[in-house]
Amino acid sequence: MTSQYELERVKPAPRFKHSRVQTNVIMALSAYRTQYDVLPELDIVLNGKPFVPDICVCPKGTPNWAGEEEPFCEPPLIVIEIISPSQSIEHLLSRAKDYLAAGAAWITVPAVQTLYVMHGPNDKPKPFIDGIVRDEKTGIEVNVPSLFQ
């Protein structure tokens, strides 16, 4: 049965592993919350196309709590996607090319506990299964194994 989430977002509803990795990534990035906004499921528009990535790292902003909200049009510094079992890596890699116009794209693959990082449209995804990944533009560092605990 297709859930309301899937009907509205045209993507699979997150399951346990996806949610665990999303939480772990947000927790790892929380060390940078004074410098950046770490925002899950943010409605963004890049080059006129709408997206809702799993996680965005954006320049620190100040919300207008009383005002109406529009989709976020500032390019994120890092866009992070978590592959669910029903999604193909090819689909997310093609979406990553749109994200790369703005900044870096990270794709996590829980099934093989791997983080793929891309920094430019002509970049091949670089896999990381161990150690620390550092984003040179933002200075953000994450311990890859901690994302899959």
Residue pairs with C-beta under 8 A, 6 or more apart in sequence:
3 13
5 13
6 12
6 13
9 52
11 84
11 87
12 84
12 86
12 87
14 22
14 82
14 84
15 84
15 85
17 110
17 111
18 54
18 82
18 84
18 110
20 110
21 82
21 108
21 110
21 147
21 148
22 40
22 54
22 55
22 82
24 146
24 147
24 148
24 149
25 54
25 55
25 80
25 82
25 108
25 142
25 147
26 38
26 40
26 55
28 142
28 143
28 146
28 147
29 36
29 38
29 55
29 57
29 140
29 142
30 38
32 38
32 57
32 138
32 140
34 60
35 60
35 138
36 57
36 58
36 59
36 60
36 77
36 138
36 140
37 56
37 57
37 58
37 59
37 60
37 61
38 55
38 56
38 57
39 55
39 56
39 57
39 58
40 54
40 55
41 52
41 53
41 54
42 52
42 53
42 56
42 58
42 72
42 76
43 50
43 52
43 71
43 72
44 50
44 51
44 52
44 53
44 56
44 71
44 72
44 73
44 76
45 51
45 71
45 72
45 73
46 75
46 98
46 99
46 101
46 102
47 98
47 101
49 98
50 71
51 79
51 95
51 98
51 99
53 76
53 79
53 80
53 81
53 99
54 80
54 81
54 82
55 79
55 80
56 72
56 76
56 78
56 79
56 80
57 76
57 77
57 78
57 79
57 80
57 138
57 140
58 72
58 74
58 76
58 77
59 74
59 77
61 74
75 101
75 102
75 103
76 99
76 102
76 103
77 102
77 103
77 104
77 135
77 137
77 138
78 103
78 104
78 105
78 106
78 135
78 138
78 140
79 96
79 99
79 102
79 103
79 104
79 105
79 106
80 105
80 106
80 107
80 108
81 92
81 95
81 96
81 105
81 106
81 107
81 108
82 107
82 108
82 110
83 89
83 92
83 107
83 108
83 109
83 110
83 111
85 111
89 107
89 109
92 107
93 107
93 125
96 105
96 107
96 118
96 125
97 121
99 105
100 118
100 119
100 120
100 121
100 123
101 121
103 137
104 117
104 118
104 119
104 135
104 137
105 117
105 118
106 115
106 116
106 117
106 118
106 133
107 115
107 116
107 118
107 125
108 114
108 115
108 116
108 147
109 115
109 116
110 148
112 129
113 129
113 145
113 147
113 148
114 127
114 128
114 129
115 127
115 128
115 129
115 133
115 142
115 144
115 147
116 125
116 126
116 127
116 128
117 125
117 126
117 128
117 133
117 135
118 124
118 125
118 126
119 136
119 137
128 144
129 144
130 144
130 145
131 143
131 144
132 141
132 142
132 143
132 144
133 141
133 142
133 144
134 140
134 141
135 141
